[in-house]
């Protein structure tokens, strides 16, 4: 059985978001800009799209506790479930998803969520939960997901041993996408397991002859040829087994098993000379591979069949020596693993911020013992365990960093409290100098005076300083004794003064309403400013009253952080130790299995060598 590679956490979470109807995340058919209405949710997304999942979780939980997600509560919950999932908390993530699905959500979101839950349950080994999640999908998924859904269902059938159901489902597969190739391969595997080798042969043979256009399909072709070749060998058809085995690439991941199989196909028809060709090629390859180890026994076996007794004995001796040396190196590697040194070196050069599901260890430390663990990198169990171990180490280091910041927070708080105490006298002095009540009273007096001016129509009351001074000069001229003289010159001056006064009075009365409106507007703005000033004054008074209480509350919180971090750190370190033990058990178990296989091959080689010596002794006695 074969599966497609899992998609990363960031990708499938985005796919989940795409179907949410209340937001404007991009859907399958179009790309739209993301509209974020809650700033806190935007901050969470910033870290999420940077693949800094831990800071995203911290900010999401903090904003959620403070009820800051007004417009994105459902999306935030969905994102939180995915982030928990990225750290392996599949049970907590499932609780969140199932709680969301219990509400009236969009059917597309509901079906996609059940689909991804089914994938996660299957990858974690909870096959019954995966089946239930698939059964909860009511509608049609997008085409790519629909194909994967059917493949997942078939895989569950095969893993549960329901081969008839898997064969029926895969036989009805439609379409000619890459998924159809995987469907046909799994169909062939199910048929072989069900004993239908001849029926499976045509399917696997077709896959073994396909023209791949990428590495993924090339590997699938090799695996199909390998599966078909060994199926023929198990059925006692060595001649039929050889052609598909020879189609496997010599530089591919399945080449060693294919070469071993080709050799046995020739050996089954007693063509040991031909059998030696692929086996001799295998002999120079990595001894860690079980196919290479078996070839080291197959070569002297073939030579013995060809009556090359001396050469067979030499090759058996070489095999025993190689197995013995390899067993010693395995013992040394097991000791290093049990000491924990190798696992620390695994993570020494990695990026500290890369955590979660999408992270994978690609390279092992450059040391001789590392070669025994390369094949572990391909196992899901080891990679998942290593991710958890790395995440726990990240959490431990993060807690150490937080503990170190407690002193910084304390200094910041002390500095702020000192600054408050220094500024408080100046603030009190400034507040005492600002008589806001007197300002309000003056404003009210201005309002009353302006109302009186408006009622009396006293245009002179709104005159400018220059106009008022000019009016005073005119009145002063009118009151001079010379202006009262009954002479022609006085009459002329009096006429000019009256004209000047009339023009001035006409201008004042003409602009009276305009000036009145402007003054009322300024008074209204003054009133608003006074109201805002009074509000600010109340806020200042409240801050002066509450600030000491806030300092006390912050002091208590900062003081309480250190023991809380210590408690969490102890729990993380305990989990870190358990996870390290789990990883060590996986690696040691695998290495001991390799050692047991080498021991078994060594025993076989010794027995075969003893038989050759007995045969040589018998032949020698007969000759004498």
C-alpha positions in Angstrom: 0.0 0.0 0.0 1.2 3.5 -0.7 0.0 7.0 0.2 0.7 10.4 -1.1 2.9 12.7 1.0 0.9 14.6 3.7 0.4 18.4 3.0 1.9 20.8 5.5 -0.1 22.3 8.4 0.1 25.8 7.0 -1.3 24.6 3.6 -4.3 22.6 4.9 -5.2 25.3 7.4 -5.4 27.8 4.6 -7.6 25.4 2.7 -9.9 25.2 5.6 -10.0 29.0 5.8 -10.8 29.2 2.1 -14.3 27.9 2.5 -15.3 30.1 5.5 -18.2 32.2 4.2 -18.1 35.0 6.7 -14.6 36.1 5.8 -12.9 36.9 2.5 -10.1 34.4 2.5 -9.4 33.0 -1.0 -11.5 30.1 -2.2 -10.7 27.4 -4.7 -11.7 29.4 -7.8 -10.5 32.9 -7.0 -8.0 34.8 -4.9 -9.3 37.6 -2.7 -7.6 39.8 -0.2 -7.9 38.8 3.5 -10.0 41.3 5.4 -9.1 41.3 9.1 -11.5 43.3 11.3 -9.9 42.4 14.7 -6.3 43.7 15.0 -5.4 40.9 17.4 -6.4 38.3 14.8 -4.3 40.0 12.2 -1.3 39.8 14.6 -1.9 36.1 15.0 -2.1 35.6 11.3 1.2 37.5 10.9 3.0 34.9 13.0 1.0 32.1 11.5 2.0 32.9 7.9 5.6 33.3 9.0 5.3 29.7 10.3 6.1 30.9 13.8 3.4 28.7 15.3 4.3 29.0 19.0 4.1 32.9 19.1 0.9 32.6 17.2 -0.6 30.2 19.8 0.5 32.5 22.6 -1.1 35.6 21.1 -4.2 33.7 20.1 -4.8 32.3 23.6 -4.1 35.7 25.2 -6.5 37.5 22.8 -9.1 34.8 23.3 -8.9 35.1 27.1 -9.4 38.9 26.8 -12.3 38.4 24.4 -10.7 40.4 21.7 -12.0 38.3 18.8 -15.3 40.1 18.1 -15.5 39.4 14.3 -13.2 36.3 14.0 -14.1 34.0 16.9 -14.9 31.0 14.7 -11.8 31.5 12.5 -9.7 31.9 15.6 -11.0 28.6 17.0 -10.3 26.9 13.7 -6.8 28.3 13.6 -6.2 27.3 17.2 -7.2 23.7 16.4 -4.8 23.6 13.5 -2.0 25.0 15.6 -2.5 22.5 18.3 -2.5 19.8 15.6 0.9 21.1 14.3 2.3 20.3 17.7 0.9 16.8 17.8 -2.0 17.6 20.2 -4.5 15.8 18.0 -6.9 15.0 20.8 -7.2 18.7 21.8 -7.4 19.7 18.1 -10.2 17.1 17.5 -12.2 18.6 20.4 -12.0 22.0 18.9 -12.9 20.9 15.4 -15.8 18.7 16.7 -17.1 21.6 18.8 -17.0 23.8 15.7 -18.8 21.1 13.7 -21.5 20.9 16.3 -22.5 24.5 15.5 -24.3 25.7 12.3 -21.3 26.1 10.1 -21.0 26.2 6.4 -21.4 22.7 4.9 -18.2 23.1 2.9 -16.2 23.9 6.0 -17.8 21.1 7.9 -17.0 18.5 5.2 -13.4 19.7 4.8 -12.9 19.7 8.5 -14.1 16.1 8.8 -11.9 15.2 5.9 -8.7 16.6 7.5 -9.7 15.0 10.9 -10.0 11.7 9.1 -6.5 12.1 7.7 -5.0 13.0 11.0 -6.7 10.1 12.8 -5.5 7.7 10.1 -1.9 9.0 10.3 -2.0 8.7 14.1 -3.3 5.1 14.0 -6.8 5.8 15.2 -8.5 3.9 12.4 -12.0 3.7 13.9 -12.0 7.5 14.5 -10.8 8.0 10.9 -13.7 5.9 9.6 -16.3 7.8 11.6 -14.9 11.2 10.4 -15.1 10.0 6.8 -18.7 8.9 7.4 -19.6 12.4 8.6 -18.8 13.9 5.2 -22.1 14.6 3.6 -21.3 16.5 0.4 -18.8 16.5 -2.4 -15.3 17.8 -1.7 -13.2 19.6 -4.3 -11.9 17.2 -7.0 -8.4 16.8 -5.5 -9.7 16.2 -2.0 -12.4 13.9 -3.3 -9.8 11.7 -4.8 -7.8 11.7 -1.7 -10.9 10.9 0.3 -11.5 7.8 -1.7 -7.9 6.8 -1.4 -8.0 7.3 2.4 -11.1 5.1 2.6 -9.4 2.4 0.6 -6.3 2.5 2.8 -8.5 2.1 5.9 -10.1 -1.0 4.3 -6.7 -2.5 3.6 -5.3 -1.7 7.0 -8.4 -3.2 8.6 -8.0 -6.3 6.5 -11.2 -5.6 4.6 -9.6 -6.5 1.3 -12.9 -7.2 -0.6 -14.2 -3.8 0.2 -10.9 -2.1 -0.8 -10.8 -4.0 -4.1 -14.4 -3.1 -4.9 -13.8 0.6 -4.1 -10.5 0.8 -6.0 -11.8 -1.2 -9.0 -14.5 1.5 -9.5 -11.9 4.3 -9.5 -12.5 6.9 -12.3 -10.2 9.5 -13.8 -6.7 9.5 -15.1 -4.9 11.8 -12.6 -1.9 10.9 -10.5 -4.3 9.6 -7.9 -5.5 6.9 -10.3 -1.9 5.5 -10.4 -1.9 5.2 -6.6 -5.3 3.7 -6.7 -4.2 1.0 -9.2 -1.1 0.3 -7.1 -3.1 -0.1 -3.9 -5.6 -2.3 -5.9 -2.8 -4.5 -7.0 -1.4 -4.8 -3.5 -4.9 -5.6 -2.1 -5.4 -8.3 -4.7 -1.9 -9.9 -4.0 -2.8 -9.9 -0.3 -6.1 -11.5 -1.2 -4.3 -14.2 -3.2 -5.4 -12.9 -6.6 -1.9 -12.7 -8.0 -2.8 -13.3 -11.6 -5.5 -10.6 -11.5 -3.1 -8.2 -9.8 -0.3 -9.0 -12.2 -1.8 -7.1 -15.1 -2.4 -4.0 -13.0 1.1 -3.9 -11.5 2.6 -4.7 -14.9 0.9 -1.7 -16.4 2.1 0.5 -13.6 5.6 -1.0 -14.0 5.7 0.2 -17.7 4.3 3.7 -17.3 6.3 6.7 -18.5 6.8 8.8 -15.3 7.1 12.6 -15.5 8.3 13.2 -11.9 10.3 11.4 -9.2 7.1 10.5 -7.3 5.8 8.4 -10.2 9.2 7.0 -10.9 9.3 5.6 -7.3 5.7 4.3 -7.8 6.8 2.5 -11.0 9.7 0.9 -9.2 7.6 -0.2 -6.3 5.0 -1.7 -8.6 7.7 -3.7 -10.4 9.2 -4.8 -7.1 5.8 -5.9 -5.8 5.0 -7.8 -9.0 8.4 -9.5 -9.1 8.3 -10.7 -5.5 4.7 -11.8 -5.9 5.8 -14.0 -8.8 8.7 -15.4 -6.7 6.4 -16.3 -3.9 4.1 -18.0 -6.4 7.0 -20.1 -7.7 7.2 -18.3 -11.1 10.9 -17.1 -11.3 10.9 -16.6 -15.0 7.9 -14.3 -14.8 9.5 -12.5 -11.8 12.7 -11.5 -13.6 11.4 -8.9 -16.2 9.6 -6.6 -13.7 12.5 -6.8 -11.3 14.9 -5.8 -14.1 12.7 -2.7 -14.8 13.6 -1.3 -11.4 16.1 1.6 -11.6 19.6 0.6 -10.5 20.0 4.0 -8.6 16.5 4.1 -7.1 15.5 3.4 -3.4 14.3 -0.1 -4.3 17.3 -1.2 -6.4 18.9 -3.4 -3.7 15.8 -5.5 -3.2 15.3 -5.7 -7.0 18.9 -7.0 -7.5 18.5 -9.5 -4.8 15.2 -10.7 -6.4 16.7 -11.0 -9.9 19.5 -13.2 -8.4 17.0 -15.5 -6.7 14.9 -15.7 -9.9 18.0 -17.0 -11.7 19.0 -19.2 -8.8 15.5 -20.8 -8.8 16.2 -22.1 -12.3 19.7 -23.2 -11.3 21.4 -20.5 -13.4 23.9 -19.6 -10.6 26.3 -17.9 -12.9 23.7 -15.3 -13.8 22.6 -15.1 -10.2 26.1 -14.1 -9.2 26.0 -11.0 -11.4 23.4 -8.9 -9.4 24.5 -10.4 -6.1 28.1 -9.3 -6.7 26.8 -5.9 -7.5 25.0 -5.9 -4.2 28.0 -7.0 -2.2 29.7 -3.6 -2.7 26.7 -1.6 -1.5 25.8 -0.5 2.0 26.0 -3.4 4.4 23.1 -1.9 6.5 20.6 -2.9 3.9 19.1 -6.3 4.6 19.3 -7.2 0.8 23.0 -6.5 0.8 23.4 -8.7 4.0 21.5 -11.5 2.3 23.5 -11.2 -0.8 26.7 -11.9 1.2 25.2 -15.3 2.1 23.8 -15.8 -1.4 27.1 -15.4 -3.2 28.9 -18.3 -1.4 25.8 -20.4 -1.7 25.8 -19.9 -5.5 29.6 -20.7 -5.6 29.1 -23.8 -3.6 26.4 -24.9 -6.1 29.0 -24.2 -8.8 31.5 -26.4 -7.0 33.7 -23.5 -6.2 34.1 -24.8 -2.6 37.3 -22.8 -1.8 35.8 -19.5 -3.0 32.6 -20.2 -1.2 34.4 -20.8 2.1 36.4 -17.5 1.6 33.2 -15.5 1.0 31.5 -17.1 4.0 34.5 -16.1 6.1 34.3 -12.6 4.7 30.6 -12.4 5.5 31.2 -13.6 9.1 33.9 -11.1 9.6 31.8 -8.2 8.1 28.8 -9.2 10.2 31.0 -9.4 13.3 32.5 -5.9 12.7 29.1 -4.5 11.9 27.7 -6.0 15.1 30.4 -4.3 17.1 29.6 -0.9 15.5 25.9 -1.4 16.3 26.7 -2.0 19.9 28.7 1.2 20.1 25.9 3.1 18.4 23.3 1.7 20.8 25.5 3.0 23.7 25.6 6.5 22.2 21.9 6.5 21.6 21.2 5.4 25.2 23.4 8.2 26.4 21.3 10.8 24.5 24.4 12.3 22.8 23.2 11.6 19.2 19.7 13.2 19.7 21.3 16.4 21.0 23.4 16.5 17.9 20.4 15.9 15.7 19.0 19.2 16.8 22.1 21.2 17.4 22.3 22.9 14.0 18.5 23.3 13.3 16.7 26.6 13.2 15.2 27.3 16.7 12.0 28.8 15.4 11.1 25.8 13.1 8.7 23.8 15.1 5.5 21.9 14.5 4.2 19.5 12.0 5.9 20.8 8.9 9.4 20.4 10.3 11.4 17.3 9.3 14.9 16.3 10.1 16.6 16.0 6.7 20.3 15.4 7.7 22.0 13.5 10.5 25.2 14.6 12.2 28.4 13.8 10.3 29.7 10.9 12.4 30.2 7.2 11.7 27.3 6.1 13.9 24.8 8.3 12.0 24.6 5.9 9.0 22.8 3.4 11.1 19.9 5.8 11.6 19.4 7.1 8.1 16.6 4.7 7.4 14.8 5.8 10.6 14.3 9.2 8.9 11.9 7.6 6.5 9.7 6.2 9.3 6.7 8.2 10.4 7.0 7.0 14.0 10.6 8.3 14.4 10.0 11.6 12.6 6.9 12.3 14.8 8.8 11.4 17.9 11.7 13.6 16.9 9.3 16.5 16.2 7.8 16.1 19.6 11.2 16.0 21.2 12.3 19.1 19.3 9.1 21.0 20.2 9.6 20.1 23.9 13.2 21.4 23.7 11.9 24.5 22.1 9.4 25.0 24.9 12.0 24.4 27.5 14.4 27.0 26.0 11.5 29.4 25.6 10.6 29.0 29.3 14.2 29.7 30.2 14.1 32.8 28.1 10.8 33.9 29.8 12.3 33.2 33.2 15.2 35.5 32.2 12.8 38.2 31.2 11.2 38.3 34.7 14.0 40.5 35.9 13.6 42.8 32.9 9.9 43.2 33.7 10.7 43.9 37.3 13.2 46.6 36.3 10.7 48.1 33.8 8.0 48.2 36.5 10.4 49.8 39.0 11.4 52.4 36.4 7.9 53.2 35.6 6.9 53.5 39.3 9.9 55.8 39.9 9.0 58.0 36.9 5.4 58.2 38.2 6.7 59.4 41.6 9.0 62.0 40.1 6.3 63.4 37.8 3.5 63.4 40.3 4.4 66.7 42.1 4.8 68.5 38.8 1.4 67.2 37.7 -0.2 68.3 40.9 1.3 71.7 40.6 0.1 72.0 37.0 -3.4 70.9 37.9 -3.5 73.4 40.8 -2.6 76.3 38.5 -5.3 75.4 36.0 -8.6 76.8 37.5 -11.0 75.0 35.1 -14.1 76.0 37.2 -13.2 79.7 36.8 -12.7 79.2 33.0 -16.2 77.6 32.8 -17.7 80.5 34.8 -16.0 83.0 32.4 -17.4 81.2 29.5 -20.9 81.3 30.9 -20.5 85.1 31.5 -19.4 85.5 27.9 -22.5 83.6 26.8 -24.8 85.9 28.8 -23.1 89.0 27.6 -23.4 87.8 24.0 -27.1 87.1 24.5 -27.6 90.7 25.8 -25.7 92.1 22.8 -27.9 90.1 20.5 -31.1 91.2 22.1 -30.1 94.9 22.2 -28.6 94.8 18.7 -25.5 96.7 20.1 -23.3 96.5 17.0 -20.7 98.6 18.6 -20.1 95.8 21.2 -18.8 93.6 18.4 -16.6 96.2 16.9 -12.9 95.6 16.4 -10.3 97.5 18.4 -9.6 99.8 15.5 -13.3 100.4 14.8 -13.9 101.1 18.5 -11.1 103.6 18.7 -12.3 105.3 15.6 -15.8 105.5 17.1 -14.3 107.0 20.2 -12.5 109.6 18.2 -15.7 110.6 16.3 -17.6 110.9 19.6 -14.7 113.0 21.0 -14.8 115.4 18.0 -18.6 115.8 18.3 -18.1 116.9 21.9 -15.5 119.5 21.2 -16.8 123.2 21.8 -15.5 124.3 18.4 -17.9 121.8 16.7 -20.8 123.8 18.3 -19.8 127.1 16.7 -22.3 128.7 14.3 -19.9 129.3 11.5 -19.7 127.8 8.0 -16.4 126.0 8.7 -18.0 124.3 11.8 -21.0 123.2 9.7 -18.6 121.7 7.1 -16.7 119.7 9.7 -19.9 118.6 11.4 -21.2 117.2 8.1 -18.0 115.3 7.6 -18.0 113.8 11.1 -21.7 112.8 10.7 -20.8 111.1 7.4 -17.9 109.3 8.9 -19.9 108.2 11.8 -22.7 107.0 9.6 -20.4 105.0 7.4 -18.8 103.4 10.5 -22.2 102.6 12.0 -23.5 101.2 8.7 -20.5 98.8 8.5 -20.9 97.7 12.1 -24.6 96.9 11.6 -23.9 95.2 8.3 -21.4 92.8 9.8 -23.2 92.4 13.1 -24.9 89.0 12.3 -21.7 87.6 10.8 -19.6 88.7 13.7 -22.2 87.4 16.2 -22.2 83.9 14.5 -18.4 83.7 14.5 -18.2 84.6 18.2 -20.9 82.1 19.0 -19.0 79.4 17.1 -15.8 80.3 19.0 -17.7 80.1 22.3 -19.1 76.8 21.3 -15.7 75.4 20.5 -14.4 76.9 23.7 -17.2 75.1 25.6 -16.4 71.8 23.9 -12.7 72.3 24.8 -13.7 72.9 28.4 -15.8 69.8 28.5 -12.9 67.8 27.1 -10.6 69.4 29.6 -12.9 68.5 32.4 -13.1 64.9 31.1 -9.3 64.7 30.9 -9.1 66.1 34.4 -11.3 63.4 35.7 -9.2 60.8 33.8 -6.1 62.3 35.3 -7.6 62.1 38.8 -8.7 58.5 38.2 -5.3 57.6 36.9 -3.6 59.2 40.0 -6.0 57.2 42.1 -5.7 53.9 40.2 -2.0 54.0 39.2 -0.7 52.8 42.6 -3.3 50.0 42.5 -2.1 49.0 39.0 1.5 49.0 40.2 0.6 46.7 43.1 -1.3 44.4 40.7 1.6 44.3 38.2 4.0 43.6 41.1 1.9 40.6 42.1 1.6 39.3 38.6 5.4 39.6 38.0 6.1 38.0 41.3 3.7 35.1 40.5 5.2 34.4 37.1 8.5 33.0 38.3 7.0 30.0 40.3 4.5 29.4 37.5 7.2 29.2 34.9 9.3 26.9 37.2 6.3 24.6 37.5 5.7 24.4 33.8 9.4 24.0 33.2 9.5 21.0 35.5 6.5 19.4 33.6 8.2 20.1 30.2 11.5 18.7 31.4 9.7 15.6 32.7 8.0 15.2 29.3 11.3 15.9 27.5 12.9 13.0 29.4 10.0 10.6 28.6 10.1 11.6 24.9 13.9 11.1 24.8 13.4 7.7 26.3 10.7 7.0 23.7 13.0 8.0 20.8 15.8 6.0 22.3 13.6 2.9 22.5 12.6 3.3 18.8 16.2 3.6 17.7 17.6 0.9 20.0 14.8 -1.4 19.0 15.6 -0.9 15.3 19.3 -1.3 15.9 18.8 -4.5 17.9 16.6 -5.8 15.2 19.5 -5.2 12.8 21.9 -6.9 15.2 19.6 -9.9 15.6 19.4 -10.2 11.8 23.2 -10.0 11.5 23.4 -12.6 14.3 21.0 -14.9 12.4 23.0 -14.4 9.2 26.2 -15.1 11.1 24.8 -18.4 12.4 23.7 -19.3 8.9 27.2 -18.5 7.5 28.9 -20.5 10.2 26.7 -23.5 9.6 27.2 -23.2 5.8 31.0 -22.9 6.4 31.0 -25.9 8.7 29.1 -27.9 6.0 31.7 -26.8 3.4 34.5 -27.9 5.7 32.8 -31.2 6.3 32.3 -31.7 2.6 36.0 -30.9 2.0 37.1 -33.3 4.6 34.9 -36.0 3.2 36.2 -35.4 -0.3 39.8 -35.5 1.0 39.3 -38.8 2.9 37.7 -40.3 -0.2 40.6 -39.2 -2.3 43.1 -40.8 0.0 
